[in-house]
Amino acid sequence: MRIVISCSGLVIIKAVIRSFSLLAASLLAACVNLEGRTAAATGCDRAEVTVSDHNRNYGEEAWTATCGGRTYYCQRPERGETRCSEGSRLQ
């Protein structure tokens, strides 16, 4: 039995693999960037920021972060700046 895959088939397979790789990298980058975004919005050191309760809804992200014993509630619209509020959720 002989299996033949055309060049166009290989291109499609490579594109699918590349898409999954980019998706995985994007998800990892999103987790890493939340700490950086929180640090920039709060003045905390990025290494001290812990993120939890990350939610995404229609492009807007919301998460809870702790830093230096303080709790921050952060939001970021799909194309906007991160805002964080200490001690109460943003409206």
Buried (B, 14 or more C-beta within 10 A) or exposed (E): EEEEEEEEEEEEEEEEEEEEEEEEEEEEEEEEBBBEBBBEBBEBEEEBBEBEEBEEEEEEBBBBBBBEEEBBBBBBEEEEEBBBBEEEEEE
